[in-house]
């Protein structure tokens, strides 16, 4: 039997009722509308309904009777069949909305710094058939739009051009997915001279290719890194060739930053032999030179994502704070063929779905890594943002993903040359923006 996975991901109440806005500023009074979605959910005209607002962070009313944890009202439907009410959302948290005994919805109030920041979900590390992936760059974009991604970069091994190919494929049609240039950097190695760097580094959004810069003249590149090494402090825990490796990584991170990109410290704990020995990884963590840590991605096993997550939380306990992202490191976008195709993603709270805004927001630690290895989403990040992300995962993202699927399907039809795709993309363009305006009261 065919199963619509999008519908399965939507909570039962949200299939029958729309509540908007879903996100409001904390410390202000917000006006909320509950709209029935179909005759089966209609409110009875003139009937009085008991409405309760229960702030989630204030505890259960019976257990904590002196806290502001239950507000009760009587409401009646307006002439258009909707129920409307206003409430003082006094602090940042989730507010559960109960209407009668059968309807449970929710609204989230966010602090001042999150007002004007919208959630955009995407991926910053994935591959196409231009390196060792299976699909053409443009198809990778379409397939990931179908599962809800707002932004992404094709980051092929040693190649910057495939990301430009993906961007060019859609330049003549209106889409609301942001495509960003990028590459996975593999620097040249001189093994006999022990000038070695086998660490993988992502350049997300940089205005030029670091691969091309380094590989055009390897000898000049090695000399440049050795000169750069003399300008930085290299930890005494690093010995021999790893001192060059450390300097080479920091050189690459700096070059990516200089060209407007976001560098990644990629999967330090992947493979049976760690890509980065823990002492070397710790030196990189202490340096803070990288843009973001890939805390999740590329594998379904615990001994990669699990170790990296624990490293992140232990570093937070040590007072180290750095940006994090979740990525697929995907080599095949078809979920049916590749169980790793949607292992992780990044939720960025950004003023706009635009390269510079996304990068700036990640660098400002306004991002959460989403673990989608299992049916239930799990989140990695700072608790405040994780709570908000969890609310969005239950109340907004499934509705958002439905619209993404429709655009992604039309994108795929367009690059495959099917008739009618351009017209569909033009008709549906702007729906994501309209949805944000409906659900976010800022």
JOCOR-V749242 format. One record per residue. N is the residue number from 1. RES is the residue in three letters. PSI is psi in degrees with one decimal (999 if undefined). OMEGA is omega in degrees with one decimal (* if undefined). NEAR is the number of other ideal C-beta (glycine too) atoms within 12 Angstrom. Layout:
n=N res=RES psi=PSI omega=OMEGA near=NEAR
n=N res=RES psi=PSI omega=OMEGA near=NEAR
This chain:
n=1 res=UNK psi=136.9 omega=178.9 near=3
n=2 res=UNK psi=132.8 omega=179.2 near=6
n=3 res=UNK psi=129.5 omega=176.5 near=8
n=4 res=UNK psi=101.5 omega=-175.6 near=14
n=5 res=UNK psi=-26.4 omega=178.3 near=20
n=6 res=UNK psi=-43.9 omega=179.6 near=24
n=7 res=UNK psi=-36.7 omega=178.8 near=17
n=8 res=UNK psi=-29.0 omega=-177.7 near=15
n=9 res=UNK psi=-10.4 omega=-178.2 near=28
n=10 res=UNK psi=127.5 omega=179.3 near=25
n=11 res=UNK psi=146.8 omega=-175.7 near=24
n=12 res=UNK psi=-41.9 omega=-178.3 near=18
n=13 res=UNK psi=-36.2 omega=-177.9 near=26
n=14 res=UNK psi=-15.0 omega=173.9 near=31
n=15 res=UNK psi=-18.5 omega=-177.3 near=23
n=16 res=UNK psi=-21.4 omega=-177.0 near=24
n=17 res=UNK psi=139.9 omega=172.3 near=36
n=18 res=UNK psi=133.2 omega=175.9 near=30
n=19 res=UNK psi=130.5 omega=-177.2 near=41
n=20 res=UNK psi=147.1 omega=-7.9 near=32
n=21 res=UNK psi=161.6 omega=177.4 near=33
n=22 res=UNK psi=-24.6 omega=-178.7 near=42
n=23 res=UNK psi=129.6 omega=-176.5 near=41
n=24 res=UNK psi=160.6 omega=175.5 near=35
n=25 res=UNK psi=138.1 omega=175.2 near=27
n=26 res=UNK psi=151.2 omega=178.5 near=31
n=27 res=UNK psi=11.2 omega=-179.3 near=17
n=28 res=UNK psi=159.8 omega=174.8 near=22
n=29 res=UNK psi=129.7 omega=179.4 near=16
n=30 res=UNK psi=141.5 omega=176.7 near=32
n=31 res=UNK psi=122.8 omega=-172.7 near=20
n=32 res=UNK psi=139.5 omega=176.4 near=36
n=33 res=UNK psi=134.9 omega=172.7 near=28
n=34 res=UNK psi=119.2 omega=-174.8 near=38
n=35 res=UNK psi=124.9 omega=175.4 near=26
n=36 res=UNK psi=141.7 omega=178.5 near=28
n=37 res=UNK psi=77.4 omega=179.9 near=24
n=38 res=UNK psi=158.4 omega=-177.0 near=13
n=39 res=UNK psi=-29.8 omega=-178.5 near=10
n=40 res=UNK psi=-20.4 omega=-177.1 near=10
n=41 res=UNK psi=2.7 omega=-172.0 near=26
n=42 res=UNK psi=142.2 omega=171.3 near=19
n=43 res=UNK psi=147.7 omega=179.4 near=32
n=44 res=UNK psi=123.6 omega=-179.5 near=15
n=45 res=UNK psi=133.4 omega=177.4 near=16
n=46 res=UNK psi=-10.9 omega=-178.5 near=12
n=47 res=UNK psi=141.9 omega=177.3 near=16
n=48 res=UNK psi=133.4 omega=179.8 near=16
n=49 res=UNK psi=138.3 omega=174.3 near=28
n=50 res=UNK psi=127.0 omega=178.9 near=22
n=51 res=UNK psi=130.7 omega=179.0 near=33
n=52 res=UNK psi=136.6 omega=172.8 near=26
n=53 res=UNK psi=121.9 omega=-176.2 near=35
n=54 res=UNK psi=101.6 omega=176.6 near=29
n=55 res=UNK psi=127.0 omega=-170.0 near=31
n=56 res=UNK psi=-29.9 omega=-174.9 near=29
n=57 res=UNK psi=-1.9 omega=-173.7 near=25
n=58 res=UNK psi=2.6 omega=177.2 near=23
n=59 res=UNK psi=171.2 omega=-179.9 near=17
n=60 res=UNK psi=138.7 omega=-177.0 near=15
n=61 res=UNK psi=-39.8 omega=-178.5 near=19
n=62 res=UNK psi=-35.5 omega=-178.1 near=11
n=63 res=UNK psi=-31.3 omega=-178.9 near=11
n=64 res=UNK psi=72.5 omega=-171.2 near=15
n=65 res=UNK psi=-16.7 omega=-176.7 near=12
n=66 res=UNK psi=7.2 omega=179.1 near=11
n=67 res=UNK psi=156.2 omega=-179.8 near=19
n=68 res=UNK psi=76.0 omega=-171.6 near=22
n=69 res=UNK psi=6.7 omega=178.3 near=25
n=70 res=UNK psi=122.0 omega=179.5 near=26
n=71 res=UNK psi=126.7 omega=-172.5 near=25
n=72 res=UNK psi=138.5 omega=-178.9 near=18
n=73 res=UNK psi=164.3 omega=169.5 near=21
n=74 res=UNK psi=128.2 omega=-176.5 near=15
n=75 res=UNK psi=154.7 omega=173.9 near=29
n=76 res=UNK psi=151.4 omega=-179.1 near=21
n=77 res=UNK psi=145.2 omega=172.9 near=25
n=78 res=UNK psi=176.0 omega=-175.6 near=17
n=79 res=UNK psi=-24.3 omega=178.9 near=11
n=80 res=UNK psi=5.3 omega=177.1 near=14
n=81 res=UNK psi=-3.6 omega=-179.3 near=24
n=82 res=UNK psi=152.6 omega=171.4 near=27
n=83 res=UNK psi=132.2 omega=-179.7 near=38
n=84 res=UNK psi=143.5 omega=176.7 near=26
n=85 res=UNK psi=162.5 omega=176.2 near=33
n=86 res=UNK psi=148.5 omega=-178.0 near=20
n=87 res=UNK psi=145.6 omega=175.8 near=29
n=88 res=UNK psi=101.6 omega=179.9 near=21
n=89 res=UNK psi=89.5 omega=-162.2 near=37
n=90 res=UNK psi=-19.0 omega=179.3 near=24
n=91 res=UNK psi=166.4 omega=-178.6 near=25
n=92 res=UNK psi=116.5 omega=178.5 near=30
n=93 res=UNK psi=177.1 omega=174.4 near=31
n=94 res=UNK psi=140.6 omega=177.1 near=33
n=95 res=UNK psi=115.0 omega=178.4 near=41
n=96 res=UNK psi=132.8 omega=-176.7 near=31
n=97 res=UNK psi=117.1 omega=179.2 near=40
n=98 res=UNK psi=130.2 omega=174.0 near=29
n=99 res=UNK psi=114.6 omega=-173.3 near=36
n=100 res=UNK psi=-150.9 omega=-177.8 near=23
n=101 res=UNK psi=-3.4 omega=-171.1 near=10
n=102 res=UNK psi=-13.1 omega=-175.2 near=15
n=103 res=UNK psi=122.2 omega=177.3 near=31
n=104 res=UNK psi=116.6 omega=179.3 near=28
n=105 res=UNK psi=-174.9 omega=-178.0 near=41
n=106 res=UNK psi=152.2 omega=174.9 near=39
n=107 res=UNK psi=149.0 omega=179.3 near=41
n=108 res=UNK psi=133.9 omega=174.8 near=44
n=109 res=UNK psi=131.1 omega=-177.1 near=38
n=110 res=UNK psi=152.8 omega=178.4 near=39
n=111 res=UNK psi=169.5 omega=-172.0 near=27
n=112 res=UNK psi=-38.4 omega=-176.6 near=15
n=113 res=UNK psi=-20.3 omega=178.4 near=20
n=114 res=UNK psi=-11.7 omega=176.8 near=33
n=115 res=UNK psi=127.5 omega=-176.4 near=25
n=116 res=UNK psi=-2.6 omega=175.2 near=21
n=117 res=UNK psi=124.4 omega=-178.3 near=33
n=118 res=UNK psi=153.4 omega=179.5 near=38
n=119 res=UNK psi=122.8 omega=175.4 near=46
n=120 res=UNK psi=127.2 omega=-176.2 near=45
n=121 res=UNK psi=137.1 omega=-179.3 near=47
n=122 res=UNK psi=-166.8 omega=-175.3 near=45
n=123 res=UNK psi=141.9 omega=-175.5 near=52
n=124 res=UNK psi=10.5 omega=-174.7 near=56
n=125 res=UNK psi=102.4 omega=177.6 near=49
n=126 res=UNK psi=164.5 omega=-169.1 near=56
n=127 res=UNK psi=158.2 omega=178.4 near=41
n=128 res=UNK psi=-176.7 omega=179.0 near=39
n=129 res=UNK psi=-4.7 omega=176.3 near=24
n=130 res=UNK psi=-13.0 omega=168.2 near=30
n=131 res=UNK psi=-105.8 omega=-176.6 near=28
n=132 res=UNK psi=19.3 omega=174.5 near=21
n=133 res=UNK psi=-177.1 omega=-174.4 near=34
n=134 res=UNK psi=-22.7 omega=-174.3 near=22
n=135 res=UNK psi=154.9 omega=174.6 near=33
n=136 res=UNK psi=149.9 omega=-177.2 near=25
n=137 res=UNK psi=-44.3 omega=-178.4 near=40
n=138 res=UNK psi=-35.7 omega=178.9 near=38
n=139 res=UNK psi=-34.2 omega=174.8 near=34
n=140 res=UNK psi=-45.5 omega=-179.8 near=49
n=141 res=UNK psi=-46.4 omega=-178.2 near=45
n=142 res=UNK psi=-43.6 omega=-178.8 near=41
n=143 res=UNK psi=-38.4 omega=-179.1 near=43
n=144 res=UNK psi=-25.6 omega=171.8 near=46
n=145 res=UNK psi=-36.3 omega=-178.9 near=43
n=146 res=UNK psi=-27.5 omega=-179.3 near=31
n=147 res=UNK psi=15.7 omega=168.0 near=39
n=148 res=UNK psi=10.3 omega=-177.8 near=40
n=149 res=UNK psi=133.4 omega=178.4 near=49
n=150 res=UNK psi=-26.8 omega=-178.5 near=41
n=151 res=UNK psi=158.6 omega=176.9 near=49
n=152 res=UNK psi=164.8 omega=171.9 near=52
n=153 res=UNK psi=135.5 omega=167.1 near=48
n=154 res=UNK psi=120.6 omega=-176.0 near=50
n=155 res=UNK psi=72.1 omega=-176.5 near=56
n=156 res=UNK psi=154.3 omega=-178.9 near=40
n=157 res=UNK psi=118.1 omega=174.3 near=28
n=158 res=UNK psi=9.7 omega=-173.8 near=26
n=159 res=UNK psi=132.1 omega=177.2 near=32
n=160 res=UNK psi=-30.0 omega=-172.2 near=41
n=161 res=UNK psi=-36.3 omega=-179.7 near=24
n=162 res=UNK psi=-32.7 omega=177.7 near=38
n=163 res=UNK psi=-35.5 omega=177.2 near=43
n=164 res=UNK psi=-34.7 omega=176.4 near=28
n=165 res=UNK psi=-42.3 omega=179.6 near=28
n=166 res=UNK psi=-43.7 omega=179.5 near=45
n=167 res=UNK psi=-44.2 omega=-178.1 near=28
n=168 res=UNK psi=-29.7 omega=-176.9 near=19
n=169 res=UNK psi=-27.2 omega=-176.0 near=29
n=170 res=UNK psi=13.9 omega=-173.3 near=34
n=171 res=UNK psi=-21.7 omega=-175.6 near=15
n=172 res=UNK psi=5.9 omega=179.4 near=14
n=173 res=UNK psi=150.1 omega=179.7 near=28
n=174 res=UNK psi=120.9 omega=173.7 near=24
n=175 res=UNK psi=155.9 omega=179.3 near=42
n=176 res=UNK psi=10.5 omega=172.9 near=33
n=177 res=UNK psi=133.9 omega=179.2 near=44
n=178 res=UNK psi=121.2 omega=178.8 near=35
n=179 res=UNK psi=128.8 omega=-170.1 near=43
n=180 res=UNK psi=140.6 omega=175.3 near=43
n=181 res=UNK psi=153.3 omega=178.9 near=39
n=182 res=UNK psi=175.7 omega=-179.2 near=53
n=183 res=UNK psi=156.5 omega=168.0 near=50
n=184 res=UNK psi=123.2 omega=-171.5 near=45
n=185 res=UNK psi=130.6 omega=172.1 near=42
n=186 res=UNK psi=104.5 omega=-174.7 near=32
n=187 res=UNK psi=151.5 omega=179.9 near=36
n=188 res=UNK psi=147.0 omega=-177.8 near=30
n=189 res=UNK psi=141.7 omega=173.3 near=23
n=190 res=UNK psi=87.8 omega=-171.6 near=22
n=191 res=UNK psi=-39.7 omega=-179.6 near=14
n=192 res=UNK psi=-36.1 omega=177.7 near=9
n=193 res=UNK psi=1.8 omega=178.7 near=16
n=194 res=UNK psi=35.7 omega=172.1 near=18
n=195 res=UNK psi=85.7 omega=-165.8 near=30
n=196 res=UNK psi=135.9 omega=169.3 near=26
n=197 res=UNK psi=99.6 omega=176.8 near=38
n=198 res=UNK psi=11.7 omega=174.8 near=26
n=199 res=UNK psi=140.8 omega=175.7 near=39
n=200 res=UNK psi=136.7 omega=-177.6 near=36
n=201 res=UNK psi=131.3 omega=178.5 near=48
n=202 res=UNK psi=135.2 omega=170.3 near=49
n=203 res=UNK psi=100.6 omega=-179.8 near=49
n=204 res=UNK psi=111.1 omega=173.1 near=52
n=205 res=UNK psi=0.7 omega=179.5 near=40
n=206 res=UNK psi=147.6 omega=-176.0 near=41
n=207 res=UNK psi=1.0 omega=177.5 near=26
n=208 res=UNK psi=168.6 omega=-178.9 near=25
n=209 res=UNK psi=120.3 omega=175.5 near=31
n=210 res=UNK psi=-32.6 omega=175.2 near=42
n=211 res=UNK psi=-49.9 omega=-177.8 near=35
n=212 res=UNK psi=-40.3 omega=-179.8 near=23
n=213 res=UNK psi=-45.5 omega=-174.7 near=28
n=214 res=UNK psi=-35.9 omega=-172.7 near=35
n=215 res=UNK psi=-16.8 omega=-178.6 near=22
n=216 res=UNK psi=-30.9 omega=178.3 near=15
n=217 res=UNK psi=85.0 omega=-175.1 near=13
n=218 res=UNK psi=-41.4 omega=-178.6 near=22
n=219 res=UNK psi=-44.7 omega=178.1 near=16
n=220 res=UNK psi=-38.4 omega=178.9 near=15
n=221 res=UNK psi=-47.0 omega=-179.6 near=30
n=222 res=UNK psi=-41.0 omega=178.2 near=29
n=223 res=UNK psi=-38.5 omega=178.9 near=20
n=224 res=UNK psi=-42.9 omega=179.9 near=28
n=225 res=UNK psi=-40.3 omega=179.2 near=37
n=226 res=UNK psi=-37.4 omega=176.3 near=23
n=227 res=UNK psi=-39.6 omega=177.9 near=16
n=228 res=UNK psi=-38.1 omega=-178.7 near=25
n=229 res=UNK psi=-29.8 omega=-179.6 near=26
n=230 res=UNK psi=-12.7 omega=-177.3 near=15
n=231 res=UNK psi=-2.6 omega=-176.4 near=14
n=232 res=UNK psi=161.4 omega=174.3 near=24
n=233 res=UNK psi=122.7 omega=179.5 near=17
n=234 res=UNK psi=124.7 omega=-176.6 near=29
n=235 res=UNK psi=142.2 omega=-179.4 near=22
n=236 res=UNK psi=-17.0 omega=177.9 near=11
n=237 res=UNK psi=-16.6 omega=-179.4 near=19
n=238 res=UNK psi=132.8 omega=-175.6 near=29
n=239 res=UNK psi=156.9 omega=173.3 near=17
n=240 res=UNK psi=-135.4 omega=-173.8 near=14
n=241 res=UNK psi=-23.8 omega=-177.6 near=22
n=242 res=UNK psi=-16.2 omega=174.5 near=29
n=243 res=UNK psi=-39.6 omega=175.1 near=29
n=244 res=UNK psi=-43.1 omega=-179.4 near=37
n=245 res=UNK psi=-44.1 omega=179.7 near=35
n=246 res=UNK psi=-48.3 omega=-179.8 near=40
n=247 res=UNK psi=-38.0 omega=179.9 near=36
n=248 res=UNK psi=-41.8 omega=177.0 near=43
n=249 res=UNK psi=-48.0 omega=-178.8 near=44
n=250 res=UNK psi=-34.7 omega=176.0 near=35
n=251 res=UNK psi=-45.3 omega=-179.4 near=39
n=252 res=UNK psi=-44.5 omega=178.2 near=45
n=253 res=UNK psi=-41.8 omega=-179.0 near=40
n=254 res=UNK psi=-41.5 omega=179.7 near=27
n=255 res=UNK psi=-39.9 omega=178.4 near=34
n=256 res=UNK psi=-43.5 omega=178.8 near=42
n=257 res=UNK psi=-41.7 omega=-177.8 near=28
n=258 res=UNK psi=-28.0 omega=180.0 near=18
n=259 res=UNK psi=18.8 omega=172.4 near=26
n=260 res=UNK psi=15.2 omega=-178.6 near=24
n=261 res=UNK psi=176.2 omega=176.0 near=41
n=262 res=UNK psi=119.7 omega=178.5 near=46
n=263 res=UNK psi=150.9 omega=177.8 near=48
n=264 res=UNK psi=137.9 omega=163.0 near=52
n=265 res=UNK psi=102.3 omega=-170.6 near=46
n=266 res=UNK psi=138.1 omega=168.9 near=44
n=267 res=UNK psi=67.1 omega=-178.3 near=38
n=268 res=UNK psi=-21.6 omega=-174.0 near=36
n=269 res=UNK psi=28.2 omega=176.5 near=36
n=270 res=UNK psi=164.6 omega=177.3 near=30
n=271 res=UNK psi=162.3 omega=-179.3 near=19
n=272 res=UNK psi=-30.8 omega=169.0 near=10
n=273 res=UNK psi=119.5 omega=-174.1 near=12
n=274 res=UNK psi=136.9 omega=176.3 near=22
n=275 res=UNK psi=-35.9 omega=176.9 near=29
n=276 res=UNK psi=115.4 omega=174.6 near=36
n=277 res=UNK psi=144.6 omega=-175.4 near=22
n=278 res=UNK psi=-36.7 omega=179.0 near=20
n=279 res=UNK psi=-36.3 omega=176.7 near=19
n=280 res=UNK psi=-44.9 omega=178.6 near=34
n=281 res=UNK psi=-40.4 omega=-178.9 near=34
n=282 res=UNK psi=-36.7 omega=177.2 near=25
n=283 res=UNK psi=-39.3 omega=177.1 near=32
n=284 res=UNK psi=-43.1 omega=178.7 near=42
n=285 res=UNK psi=-44.6 omega=-178.7 near=33
n=286 res=UNK psi=-34.8 omega=-177.6 near=24
n=287 res=UNK psi=-33.6 omega=-177.4 near=27
n=288 res=UNK psi=17.9 omega=-174.5 near=23
n=289 res=UNK psi=-24.9 omega=-178.5 near=31
n=290 res=UNK psi=159.2 omega=178.6 near=42
n=291 res=UNK psi=-50.1 omega=-178.0 near=41
n=292 res=UNK psi=151.7 omega=173.7 near=46
n=293 res=UNK psi=132.5 omega=169.3 near=49
n=294 res=UNK psi=86.9 omega=-174.7 near=53
n=295 res=UNK psi=-25.4 omega=176.9 near=45
n=296 res=UNK psi=145.9 omega=168.2 near=51
n=297 res=UNK psi=155.2 omega=170.0 near=47
n=298 res=UNK psi=-5.3 omega=-176.2 near=41
n=299 res=UNK psi=149.2 omega=178.1 near=32
n=300 res=UNK psi=-4.9 omega=-176.8 near=24
n=301 res=UNK psi=153.1 omega=-179.3 near=21
n=302 res=UNK psi=-33.8 omega=-170.0 near=16
n=303 res=UNK psi=4.5 omega=167.1 near=18
n=304 res=UNK psi=-68.6 omega=-178.0 near=34
n=305 res=UNK psi=-37.6 omega=-180.0 near=39
n=306 res=UNK psi=-47.5 omega=-179.6 near=22
n=307 res=UNK psi=-40.1 omega=-178.3 near=26
n=308 res=UNK psi=-36.3 omega=177.3 near=42
n=309 res=UNK psi=-44.0 omega=178.9 near=31
n=310 res=UNK psi=-40.8 omega=176.4 near=19
n=311 res=UNK psi=-45.3 omega=-179.2 near=33
n=312 res=UNK psi=-47.8 omega=-177.2 near=36
n=313 res=UNK psi=-34.8 omega=176.0 near=23
n=314 res=UNK psi=-37.7 omega=175.8 near=16
n=315 res=UNK psi=-38.9 omega=176.6 near=24
n=316 res=UNK psi=-39.3 omega=178.7 near=22
n=317 res=UNK psi=-28.9 omega=177.9 near=11
n=318 res=UNK psi=-5.0 omega=-178.0 near=14
n=319 res=UNK psi=5.5 omega=176.5 near=11
n=320 res=UNK psi=127.0 omega=-179.9 near=21
n=321 res=UNK psi=118.8 omega=178.5 near=20
n=322 res=UNK psi=156.7 omega=-179.6 near=34
n=323 res=UNK psi=152.9 omega=178.6 near=38
n=324 res=UNK psi=153.5 omega=174.1 near=47
n=325 res=UNK psi=158.6 omega=170.8 near=52
n=326 res=UNK psi=137.6 omega=-176.2 near=49
n=327 res=UNK psi=161.7 omega=174.7 near=53
n=328 res=UNK psi=-29.9 omega=-167.4 near=48
n=329 res=UNK psi=39.2 omega=-170.4 near=40
n=330 res=UNK psi=143.4 omega=173.8 near=44
n=331 res=UNK psi=-1.3 omega=176.6 near=31
n=332 res=UNK psi=119.3 omega=-174.4 near=27
n=333 res=UNK psi=-9.6 omega=-178.7 near=38
n=334 res=UNK psi=113.9 omega=-177.6 near=23
n=335 res=UNK psi=-34.6 omega=-178.2 near=19
n=336 res=UNK psi=-28.6 omega=-177.1 near=11
n=337 res=UNK psi=-18.6 omega=-171.6 near=15
n=338 res=UNK psi=103.3 omega=-179.1 near=24
n=339 res=UNK psi=-16.6 omega=179.4 near=19
n=340 res=UNK psi=4.1 omega=-172.0 near=30
n=341 res=UNK psi=-24.4 omega=-177.8 near=35
n=342 res=UNK psi=44.5 omega=-176.1 near=39
n=343 res=UNK psi=-31.2 omega=-175.6 near=36
n=344 res=UNK psi=159.3 omega=176.0 near=44
n=345 res=UNK psi=177.8 omega=-179.5 near=47
n=346 res=UNK psi=130.8 omega=172.4 near=51
n=347 res=UNK psi=116.2 omega=-177.6 near=46
n=348 res=UNK psi=130.9 omega=175.6 near=50
n=349 res=UNK psi=101.9 omega=-168.4 near=38
n=350 res=UNK psi=149.7 omega=176.4 near=32
n=351 res=UNK psi=-24.4 omega=-177.3 near=24
n=352 res=UNK psi=154.2 omega=175.3 near=24
n=353 res=UNK psi=72.0 omega=-173.4 near=32
n=354 res=UNK psi=144.8 omega=-169.4 near=23
n=355 res=UNK psi=-53.8 omega=-175.1 near=32
n=356 res=UNK psi=-40.2 omega=178.9 near=23
n=357 res=UNK psi=-40.3 omega=178.8 near=27
n=358 res=UNK psi=-47.1 omega=-179.0 near=45
n=359 res=UNK psi=-45.6 omega=179.7 near=42
n=360 res=UNK psi=-39.3 omega=-179.5 near=24
n=361 res=UNK psi=-40.8 omega=176.9 near=37
n=362 res=UNK psi=-45.4 omega=179.3 near=44
n=363 res=UNK psi=-28.5 omega=176.8 near=30
n=364 res=UNK psi=7.9 omega=179.5 near=25
n=365 res=UNK psi=33.3 omega=173.1 near=27
n=366 res=UNK psi=52.2 omega=178.4 near=36
n=367 res=UNK psi=153.7 omega=178.0 near=46
n=368 res=UNK psi=138.7 omega=174.7 near=43
n=369 res=UNK psi=132.9 omega=-178.3 near=46
n=370 res=UNK psi=123.7 omega=177.1 near=43
n=371 res=UNK psi=114.7 omega=178.2 near=38
n=372 res=UNK psi=28.9 omega=175.6 near=39
n=373 res=UNK psi=-38.6 omega=-178.1 near=30
n=374 res=UNK psi=171.6 omega=-178.4 near=15
n=375 res=UNK psi=-33.9 omega=178.9 near=11
n=376 res=UNK psi=125.0 omega=179.2 near=13
n=377 res=UNK psi=142.0 omega=172.0 near=32
n=378 res=UNK psi=151.8 omega=-172.8 near=26
n=379 res=UNK psi=144.8 omega=174.8 near=36
n=380 res=UNK psi=132.2 omega=179.4 near=39
n=381 res=UNK psi=-168.2 omega=178.9 near=38
n=382 res=UNK psi=139.5 omega=-168.6 near=25
n=383 res=UNK psi=-42.9 omega=-178.0 near=16
n=384 res=UNK psi=-45.5 omega=-179.4 near=25
n=385 res=UNK psi=-32.7 omega=178.4 near=36
n=386 res=UNK psi=-40.6 omega=177.5 near=26
n=387 res=UNK psi=-44.5 omega=179.2 near=26
n=388 res=UNK psi=-44.2 omega=179.2 near=40
n=389 res=UNK psi=-39.0 omega=179.7 near=40
n=390 res=UNK psi=-42.0 omega=175.1 near=30
n=391 res=UNK psi=-47.2 omega=-179.1 near=36
n=392 res=UNK psi=-37.7 omega=178.9 near=40
n=393 res=UNK psi=-29.1 omega=-179.8 near=34
n=394 res=UNK psi=-27.6 omega=-167.4 near=29
n=395 res=UNK psi=-16.0 omega=-178.2 near=36
n=396 res=UNK psi=-48.8 omega=-172.5 near=40
n=397 res=UNK psi=-42.1 omega=179.0 near=38
n=398 res=UNK psi=-37.6 omega=178.2 near=30
n=399 res=UNK psi=-39.0 omega=175.9 near=34
n=400 res=UNK psi=-42.3 omega=-175.9 near=40
n=401 res=UNK psi=-28.8 omega=176.6 near=36
n=402 res=UNK psi=-43.0 omega=178.7 near=29
n=403 res=UNK psi=-38.0 omega=178.4 near=33
n=404 res=UNK psi=-40.9 omega=-178.7 near=38
n=405 res=UNK psi=-43.7 omega=-177.7 near=31
n=406 res=UNK psi=-40.5 omega=178.1 near=28
n=407 res=UNK psi=-40.7 omega=179.8 near=41
n=408 res=UNK psi=-38.8 omega=178.2 near=39
n=409 res=UNK psi=-42.6 omega=179.1 near=28
n=410 res=UNK psi=-35.1 omega=175.9 near=35
n=411 res=UNK psi=-43.2 omega=179.4 near=39
n=412 res=UNK psi=-44.5 omega=178.3 near=33
n=413 res=UNK psi=-38.2 omega=-177.8 near=25
n=414 res=UNK psi=-50.9 omega=-176.5 near=31
n=415 res=UNK psi=-18.2 omega=175.5 near=32
n=416 res=UNK psi=-1.4 omega=175.2 near=19
n=417 res=UNK psi=19.7 omega=-179.1 near=12
n=418 res=UNK psi=141.2 omega=-178.2 near=17
n=419 res=UNK psi=148.9 omega=176.3 near=11
n=420 res=UNK psi=-12.9 omega=-175.3 near=15
n=421 res=UNK psi=-41.3 omega=-179.6 near=28
n=422 res=UNK psi=-43.8 omega=-179.3 near=22
n=423 res=UNK psi=-40.4 omega=178.5 near=16
n=424 res=UNK psi=-45.3 omega=-179.1 near=24
n=425 res=UNK psi=-37.1 omega=178.8 near=31
n=426 res=UNK psi=-39.2 omega=-178.8 near=18
n=427 res=UNK psi=-41.8 omega=-174.7 near=16
n=428 res=UNK psi=-8.8 omega=-178.9 near=30
n=429 res=UNK psi=133.7 omega=179.4 near=23
n=430 res=UNK psi=-8.8 omega=-178.2 near=17
n=431 res=UNK psi=-33.2 omega=178.8 near=26
n=432 res=UNK psi=-42.6 omega=177.6 near=39
n=433 res=UNK psi=-44.2 omega=179.2 near=21
n=434 res=UNK psi=-37.9 omega=178.7 near=16
n=435 res=UNK psi=-43.1 omega=177.3 near=29
n=436 res=UNK psi=-42.7 omega=-179.0 near=32
n=437 res=UNK psi=-31.4 omega=179.6 near=17
n=438 res=UNK psi=-40.4 omega=-170.1 near=23
n=439 res=UNK psi=-14.5 omega=-179.1 near=33
n=440 res=UNK psi=118.3 omega=-173.3 near=35
n=441 res=UNK psi=55.0 omega=174.5 near=30
n=442 res=UNK psi=999 omega=* near=24
